[in-house]
Amino acid sequence: MREDAGAYELTLDLSSLSVTEADLTVEMLGPELTIGFCVLGVVPGEDARLQRRELVEESFRLPDDANLDALRAHLEPQSLVIDAPRRRLERRVLPIGRSRFAINPEAEAV
């Protein structure tokens, strides 16, 4: 993964695979990015007419400041590129409230 001040770029090298756009899937679940693809190949020592189909999945957790709503995926010659612009993170302070089940500090032992 490469990064600069404005974005992250994840590049998956496909040069050793015969993968087409139809073979690829890119899915998001929260900050987790999953890339899946099918690989066809001949089983060593078997009839060359028989092919093995293998599903490969790789998952990555994107950084906290990646803008998940602006992700883009595109194919370049022999690679899949995922562009993730960065967003500004802002610190929030959460107020601490009283519990509804707080012990009464004025209660006396019986």
Contact map, one row per residue, 1 for C-alpha under 8 A:
11100001111000000000000000000000000000000000000000000000000000000000000000000000000000000000000000000000000000
11110001110000000000000000000000000000000000000000000000000000000000000000000000000000000000000000000000000000
11111111100000000000000000000000000000000000000000000000000000000000000000000000000000000000000000000000000000
01111111000000000000000000000000000000000000000000000000000000000000000000000000000000000000000000000000000000
00111110000000000000000000000000000000000000000000000000000000000000000000000000000001000000000000000000000000
00111111000000000000000000000000000000000000000000000000000000000000000000000000000011000000000000000000000000
00111111100000000000000000000000000000000000000000000000000000000100000000000000001111000000000000000000000000
11110111110000000000000000000000000000000000000000000000000000000100000000000000001111000000000000000000000000
11100011111000000000000000000000000000000000000000000000000000000000000000000000111100000000000000000000000000
11000001111100000000000000000000000000000000000000000000000000000000000000000000111000000000000000000000000000
10000000111110000000000000000000000000000000000000000000000000000000000000000011110000000000000000000000000000
00000000011111000000000000000000000000000000000000000000000000000000000000000011100000000000000000000000000000
00000000001111110000000000000000000000000000000000000000000000000000000000000111000000000000000000000000000000
00000000000111111110000000000000000000000000000000000000000000000000000000000111000000000000000000000000000000
00000000000011111100000000000000000000000000000000000000000000000000000000000110000000000000000000000000000000
00000000000011111100000000000000000000000000000000000000000000000000000000000000000000000000000000000000000000
00000000000001111110000000000000000000100000000000000000000000000000000000000000000000000000000000000000000000
00000000000001111111000000000000000000110000000000000000000000000000000000000000000000000000000000000000000000
00000000000001001111101100000000000011100000000000000000000000000000000000000000000000000000000000000000000000
00000000000000000111111100000000000000000000000000000000000000000000000000000000000000000000000000000000000000
00000000000000000011111100000000000000000000000000000000000000000000000000100000000000000000000000000000000000
00000000000000000001111110000000000000000000000000000000000000000000000000000000000000000000000000000000000000
00000000000000000011111110000000000011000000000000000000000000000000000000000000000000000000000000000000000000
00000000000000000011111111000000001111000000000000000000000000000000000000000000000000000000000000000000000000
00000000000000000000011111100000011110000000000000000000000000000000000000000000000000000000000000000000000000
00000000000000000000000111110000111100000000000000000000000000000000000010000000000000000000000000000000000000
00000000000000000000000011111000111000000000000000000000000000000000000000000000000000000000000000000000000000
00000000000000000000000001111111110000000000000000000000000000000000000000000000000000000000000000000000000000
00000000000000000000000000111111100000000000000000000000000000000000000000000000000000000000000000000000000000
00000000000000000000000000011111000000000000000000000000000000000001000000000000000000000000000000000000000000
00000000000000000000000000011111100000000000000000000000000011110001000000000000000000000000000000000000000000
00000000000000000000000000011111110000000000000000000000001111000000000000000000000000000000000000000000000000
00000000000000000000000001111011111000000000000000000000001111000000000000000000000000000000000000000000000000
00000000000000000000000011110001111100000000000000000000111100000000000000000000000000000000000000000000000000
00000000000000000000000111100000111110000000000000000000111000000000000000000000000000000000000000000000000000
00000000000000000000000111000000011111000000000000000011110000000000000000000000000000000000000000000000000000
00000000000000000010001110000000001111100000000000000011100000000000000000000000000000000000000000000000000000
00000000000000000010001100000000000111110000000000001111000000000000000000000000000000000000000000000000000000
00000000000000001110000000000000000011111000000000011111000000000000000000000000000000000000000000000000000000
00000000000000000100000000000000000001111100000000111100000000000000000000000000000000000000000000000000000000
00000000000000000000000000000000000000111110000000111000000000000000000000000000000000000000000000000000000000
00000000000000000000000000000000000000011111011111110000000000000000000000000000000000000000000000000000000000
00000000000000000000000000000000000000001111111101110000000000000000000000000000000000000000000000000000000000
00000000000000000000000000000000000000000111110000000000000000000000000000000000000000000000000000000000000000
00000000000000000000000000000000000000000011111000000000000000000000000000000000000000000000000000000000000000
00000000000000000000000000000000000000000111111101000000000000000000000000000000000000000000000000000000000000
00000000000000000000000000000000000000000110111111000000000000000000000000000000000000000000000000000000000000
00000000000000000000000000000000000000000110011111100000000000000000000000000000000000000000000000000000000000
00000000000000000000000000000000000000000100001111100000000000000000000000000000000000000000000000000000000000
00000000000000000000000000000000000000000110011111110000000000000000000000000000000000000000000000000000000000
00000000000000000000000000000000000000011110000111111000000000000000000000000000000000000000000000000000000000
00000000000000000000000000000000000000111110000001111100000000000000000000000000000000000000000000000000000000
00000000000000000000000000000000000001111000000000111110000000000000000000000000000000000000000000000000000000
00000000000000000000000000000000000001110000000000011111000000000000000000000000000000000000000000000000000000
00000000000000000000000000000000000111100000000000001111100000000000000000000000000000000000000000000000000000
00000000000000000000000000000000000111100000000000000111110000000000000000000000000000000000000000000000000000
00000000000000000000000000000000011110000000000000000011111000000000000000000000000000000000000000000000000000
00000000000000000000000000000000011100000000000000000001111100000000000000000000000000000000000000000000000000
00000000000000000000000000000001111000000000000000000000111110000000000000000000000000000000000000000000000000
00000000000000000000000000000001110000000000000000000000011111000000000000000000000000000000000000000000000000
00000000000000000000000000000011100000000000000000000000001111100000000000000000000000000000000000000000000000
00000000000000000000000000000011100000000000000000000000000111110100000000000000000000000000000000000000000000
00000000000000000000000000000010000000000000000000000000000011111100000000000000000000000000000000000000000000
00000000000000000000000000000010000000000000000000000000000001111100000000000000000000000000000000000000000000
00000000000000000000000000000000000000000000000000000000000000111110000000000000000001111000000000000000000000
00000011000000000000000000000000000000000000000000000000000001111111000000000000000111100000000000000000000000
00000000000000000000000000000000000000000000000000000000000000001111111000000000000111100000000000000000000000
00000000000000000000000000000110000000000000000000000000000000000111111000000000000100000000000000000000000000
00000000000000000000000000000000000000000000000000000000000000000011111000000000000000000000000000000000000000
00000000000000000000000000000000000000000000000000000000000000000011111100000000000110000000000000000000000000
00000000000000000000000000000000000000000000000000000000000000000011111110000000011110000000000000000000000000
00000000000000000000000000000000000000000000000000000000000000000000011111000000011100000000000000000000000000
00000000000000000000000001000000000000000000000000000000000000000000001111100001111000000000000000000000000000
00000000000000000000000000000000000000000000000000000000000000000000000111110001110000000000000000000000000000
00000000000000000000100000000000000000000000000000000000000000000000000011111111100000000000000000000000000000
00000000000000000000000000000000000000000000000000000000000000000000000001111111100000000000000000000000000000
00000000000000000000000000000000000000000000000000000000000000000000000000111110000000000000000000000000000000
00000000000011100000000000000000000000000000000000000000000000000000000000111111000000000000000000000000000000
00000000001111100000000000000000000000000000000000000000000000000000000000111111100000000000000000000000000000
00000000001111000000000000000000000000000000000000000000000000000000000011110111110000000000000000000000000000
00000000111100000000000000000000000000000000000000000000000000000000000011110011111000000000000000000000000000
00000000111000000000000000000000000000000000000000000000000000000000001111000001111100000000000000000000000000
00000011110000000000000000000000000000000000000000000000000000000000001110000000111110000000000000000000000000
00000011100000000000000000000000000000000000000000000000000000000111011100000000011111000000000000000000000000
00000111000000000000000000000000000000000000000000000000000000000110011000000000001111100000000000000000000000
00001111000000000000000000000000000000000000000000000000000000001110000000000000000111110000000000000000000000
00000000000000000000000000000000000000000000000000000000000000001110000000000000000011111000000000000000000000
00000000000000000000000000000000000000000000000000000000000000001000000000000000000001111100000000000000000000
00000000000000000000000000000000000000000000000000000000000000001000000000000000000000111110000000000000000000
00000000000000000000000000000000000000000000000000000000000000000000000000000000000000011111000000000000000000
00000000000000000000000000000000000000000000000000000000000000000000000000000000000000001111100000000000000000
00000000000000000000000000000000000000000000000000000000000000000000000000000000000000000111110000000000000000
00000000000000000000000000000000000000000000000000000000000000000000000000000000000000000011111000000000000000
00000000000000000000000000000000000000000000000000000000000000000000000000000000000000000001111100000000000000
00000000000000000000000000000000000000000000000000000000000000000000000000000000000000000000111110000000000000
00000000000000000000000000000000000000000000000000000000000000000000000000000000000000000000011111000000000000
00000000000000000000000000000000000000000000000000000000000000000000000000000000000000000000001111100000000000
00000000000000000000000000000000000000000000000000000000000000000000000000000000000000000000000111110100000000
00000000000000000000000000000000000000000000000000000000000000000000000000000000000000000000000011111100000000
00000000000000000000000000000000000000000000000000000000000000000000000000000000000000000000000001111100000000
00000000000000000000000000000000000000000000000000000000000000000000000000000000000000000000000000111110000000
00000000000000000000000000000000000000000000000000000000000000000000000000000000000000000000000001111111000000
00000000000000000000000000000000000000000000000000000000000000000000000000000000000000000000000000001111100000
00000000000000000000000000000000000000000000000000000000000000000000000000000000000000000000000000000111111000
00000000000000000000000000000000000000000000000000000000000000000000000000000000000000000000000000000011111000
00000000000000000000000000000000000000000000000000000000000000000000000000000000000000000000000000000001111100
00000000000000000000000000000000000000000000000000000000000000000000000000000000000000000000000000000001111110
00000000000000000000000000000000000000000000000000000000000000000000000000000000000000000000000000000000011111
00000000000000000000000000000000000000000000000000000000000000000000000000000000000000000000000000000000001111
00000000000000000000000000000000000000000000000000000000000000000000000000000000000000000000000000000000000111
